[in-house]
């Protein structure tokens, strides 16, 4: 009778029945001694460290890893090995002596040969000391499947190799597993998910002789196959969603994961699979897909740490790529050879650096900048994004054309309007009379004041210069400065600049108000905006205010017109009597003597002009937050006190600490500001408050960016809100509000929850009678402005005086923002790129980056086949070498990992080490047959898997007598079918699948399901990163898509033996710990899955308790439970129902775990009791094990 293995806490604890005992590879020791099987392991384990390939560590000049070394004469005429003569062989004498000074291995090594090992050495020498090459370095030849006694059992050639070994061992194969077990085993092996009840029943009903083969073919063609296979590959290539070192910031490379999934689903030949990952970018005319494949190259850990030494990390990256490639494709442990010649395998340090040289030619920054996509990267727009961008491009072009087209009547009215404003404002400018004028440079120009109040530069013409001029100011308001660059007959080309080509470049303009009196401190003037009527290229006048001497406004006189620039103050200043204005003009951008030759400065001091330049006075923003939100929806709807009463003195409980209102002068209008830093910020509810003063009622057009959701109040009235995030962050919301004369209050509520969050507030006065400050400034100096100024004035006029243009301009602005936002949102993925000029590579002494030695050229180890003739000496040539038919390792290593995937242990147990320290194959001929069949089939992965899954070996029952388990605990002899605990991802995915929660969606970005809070903070730089779980379907996607942060991998995966992905892993451990049981019982993923499974049992199982129990049991295990098992479940259900009826709070607590909510109408106590039953079923040994 089958029995249920249960673990319950309170009910009992879940038992994971796992086979973890270690055993040596079974091997027939009778008959002739085999060097590779019996002798090489002895020498490797006990002798190679001192007498192996590493010449630096070699003692006494004796080398025992190669035949010639063992047979060469030693001092005194002795010889370590004399074939056929054990008595004359010094090796035997040294391992059998009792003299502690002579015995080998030396006592200090704590190693000693056993009598059995000594006898094997003696027998081997007596038999002639045959010394073949290490088996893994010899090209596999296709062996003939052996004859077997039981000719009825084999289903294909795999079985003949296995049965031959069993018959040699005096064993018989186990009976074939029942069909339900086979259906579940195959589904888990090929898709990583259990079969549905319907799929099992269909298989049971299929009486055709090839029903099993049909099942395997169907599973191989499932899209889930690629997802499942990708998981193993991503372990090997150390795929992760973060950079790894230092801050361990996000890395965008999930498109490579998608490529791997697609490649497996398409059954891409493994040789092409290899070439595209190692060198897709080097193929002729590479496709986007082939470039994406090179994400393998970029999957190593990287850093952006400021104090890191680039040469050190460049070496680390190349080390990682060499060693990952060595393990993944060749099953070799190359790490030893980075510092010295390998102590066990015949790989020299120089040969290691030959491989290093191949990976040392990548064109990439060493520092990743903590960016998700450090160069080189590829943009991968979706079809929808491509289509939308094309549409936007067309709409923008049409709108721009429509806006720029003449509008006869409107344009005529505009000319009259502009002239009127010019007449009203022009006399508000006052040309300032220069007083002291000098160069701040010792070798600077001579400055002379002219009669028209301009200043002329003459004399010396240094490469850079700084002019300093002091002007007298009238005691009045000051709103702006005007700088005119004027031509003069003394200047080159009768222009306005001192450079020979007539161009000047003003790097900075500084101005300060100097009150009267010797003790008075100058007041620096702050400019909010600057405008110029012309500039060249990207060198616009805004660069004059950026504080960077290397940038500047570049311009020249043209067509007799002098360049001019207007500098608008943030707020008008009151000029006291007898005050002066000191202006400093800096020309420090280059060394071309690009100073202005003649200039004039005017001040905006007329009352009408001052008023026009400052129609609205905005006080700085004050910010409160973050307050605890409880999520976007909750934070948006919850009413916090500032929404009813703003008290700028009050403090509130924040997310991490008490918070109060803070003045934020840095949140200037017009610009986009980072409100919450992605790495270090704190998300929640933020309030922004400011006062706005206007002299008369006026309209205000606002363009607001507020990530993610927001509300806006003006004078305590809600004017606009957005309760869902903008699909593409960066698109601003545009609206118009009315301001009353005097003081107005604006309150914003911003709720955000994940990632970098930005804020922008761009206000502009609105209405037919209004005038924007920049338009007022332009009209004050030009009645009919041309060029950029003419465009600004025209667009302003049309917006205020023609509603159709206002609507179109708002759309145009939104389209442009959407275009930029979509472009920014296009997924990117890291790719490989080769240097255009080869980089020199040197051997690094002891593997130290700062100890370069001799020059090294690209190459491969001499023990392996030579570089393919005609192949380039780069990554492409390396890939072609790896998949050449002559290569002895690649095919063997790959089929061995496939075998490990299905049987739990490879034919070579040490999957990562095919070298002399690795284990010998349990079935050498079978391994070689599979490897050559793999190549013969065109490197067809699915073909190999189909052979394995349709073999009689695979179809055996996993049950075995106790004596067989004791003799072969790891099933190396293959006398039974595979049975072992599922990997971490499959355990979680199966629970979600059985509960009906798993979202079956192929591909996409990485997702963040639930994990305990605080883990990222504990390991992140400055405790600043935090894990914010996704909401909705993202929480229930396959574990393959879970965001993998190297410094803090998903904890439930880690506890169930998943790797950190910091380095290549091709063989996971399989442990059995109490923590695993606690995860399976209490992790919200599994509690939710239990509740969902309980609902399925209640809904799909009908009204009968037994039918419900059978339904749940079959969903999880595929088979029908025995009567005794049903009775156990009934008793537990009855007991739990009593518990929860007596304690409704406990039932509510259990049902409240996680986001999944069962449908309404269930009795809480009953649903809680059934949830406990579901949890019990999901924790069955049979559920967690592939049997």
Number of C-alpha atoms within 10 A of each C-alpha: 7 9 11 18 18 18 21 17 11 6 13 10 17 24 20 24 16 16 16 13 9 9 13 12 18 16 16 10 11 6 6 11 19 16 20 18 18 18 18 24 19 19 19 21 14 19 21 26 19 21 25 27 23 23 17 11 17 17 13 10 14 20 23 24 25 16 15 11 18 20 19 15 15 15 8 6 7 15 19 22 25 21 17 17 15 22 14 15 20 16 22 20 16 17 18 17 12 11 9 11 10 14 17 22 17 16 12 7 9 8 13 15 15 11 10 9 15 16 13 20 25 20 17 22 22 16 15 14 23 16 17 13 15 19 19 23 17 16 19 23 12 16 15 12 17 14 11 19 10 12 11 7 16 17 15 15 19 22 25 25 24 24 28 19 22 17 14 10 13 8 15 14 21 19 18 17 20 13 16 18 21 24 24 22 26 25 25 23 25 28 21 25 26 28 26 19 17 11 16 23 16 13 19 15 10 14 10 10 8 10 15 21 16 15 20 20 15 12 19 24 16 13 18 22 22 25 26 24 21 22 20 18 19 21 22 22 25 21 28 28 24 28 28 24 16 17 20 24 26 19 24 21 28 24 23 25 27 20 21 26 24 19 19 22 21 13 18 18 18 21 19 17 20 21 25 24 25 27 26 29 25 21 13 7 9 14 12 13 15 22 25 31 31 26 28 27 24 25 28 25 22 25 20 21 16 10 6 13 12 17 12 13 17 18 20 19 20 22 23 21 24 23 24 27 23 21 24 22 20 26 27 24 20 24 19 19 23 24 17 22 23 24 25 23 24 23 23 24 24 24 22 28 29 23 26 28 26 25 24 25 20 20 16 18 14 21 18 19 15 21 15 19 20 19 17 15 21 19 16 17 16 11 9 9 16 15 12 15 19 13 13 18 15 12 16 19 12 13 18 14 11 13 19 12 9 10 11 9 8 14 14 10 12 19 15 13 14 23 16 13 19 21 15 14 24 21 16 19 20 17 19 21 21 21 16 13 21 18 19 15 13 8 14 20 22 16 20 17 19 13 9 10 16 20 24 23 25 16 10 10 18 18 17 18 25 21 22 19 21 21 21 16 23 18 14 16 19 22 25 27 22 23 18 19 25 24 25 16 9 16 20 17 16 15 27 31 30 25 21 14 13 22 22 25 29 25 29 25 21 17 20 17 22 23 18 14 9 7 7 9 12 16 14 13 18 17 19 14 16 21 20 21 19 23 17 13 9 11 18 20 29 18 21 24 21 14 13 13 17 13 24 28 25 22 28 22 21 12 5 10 13 18 20 22 20 25 26 25 20 17 19 21 18 14 19 16 13 13 18 21 24 22 18 20 21 24 28 23 23 15 11 19 21 28 30 31 26 25 22 21 24 20 22 30 26 19 16 14 25 24 18 22 25 21 19 23 15 18 14 18 22 19 22 23 25 26 23 18 21 13 16 21 13 12 23 24 10 12 10 14 10 17 18 9 9 15 11 15 8 11 13 15 13 19 16 10 10 12 17 18 20 15 17 12 11 10 19 15 18 14 11 17 16 13 19 21 16 17 19 17 18 26 26 22 27 21 24 21 22 16 18 17 18 17 14 12 12 18 19 19 16 20 21 21 24 28 26 22 22 25 19 20 18 17 15 15 12 14 13 16 16 15 14 13 15 16 12 16 20 24 23 23 17 17 14 16 15 15 23 16 13 13 14 17 18 18 24 22 23 27 30 27 22 21 17 17 24 18 20 22 19 17 20 20 21 20 16 12 10 17 23 19 21 22 22 24 27 25 26 25 19 18 19 16 19 14 9 14 20 18 14 15 23 21 17 20 25 20 21 18 17 12 11 11 19 17 11 16 19 17 16 20 16 20 20 17 17 21 23 16 16 21 16 14 16 14 19 21 25 28 27 26 21 17 12 9 8 14 13 11 21 19 25 22 16 16 20 15 18 12 11 14 12 10 14 19 18 20 21 21 18 12 13 19 18 13 20 15 8 7 14 13 15 21 26 22 21 24 23 20 22 26 22 17 17 16 19 24 24 25 28 27 27 22 25 24 26 20 20 18 17 23 22 23 21 23 28 25 23 20 24 23 21 26 22 23 20 19 18 25 24 22 20 16 20 22 26 23 21 25 27 22 18 22 20 12 13 14 24 17 19 20 15 18 20 15 19 22 20 21 20 25 28 24 25 21 21 21 17 14 9 10 9 15 15 11 12 19 17 24 22 23 23 26 25 25 25 23 22 23 23 22 19 19 21 26 24 24 25 26 32 26 26 26 25 16 21 21 15 13 12 15 17 12 17 21 21 21 24 21 17 13 12 12 18 19 16 15 17 19 15 11 14 17 23 22 17 16 17 15 14 11 14 20 20 27 23 28 25 20 23 22 19 22 21 23 22 19 22 22 14 22 21 14 20 26 18 20 21 22 25 22 20 25 23 24 20 14 13 18 14 18 12 12 12 20 21 16 18 24 23 14 18 20 26 25 27 27 30 29 29 27 32 28 24 21 26 22 11 13 18 13 11 9 15 16 16 21 27 21 23 29 27 20 28 27 27 25 19 16 19 13 13 13 18 19 14 12 21 16 11 18 21 13 13 22 21 14 16 20 17 12 12 14 13 16 23 15 10 21 22 16 17 16 14 18 13 18 8 7 6 12 11 21 24 20 23 28 26 28 27 24 25 31 26 26 29 32 27 23 22 23 25 27 21 26 22
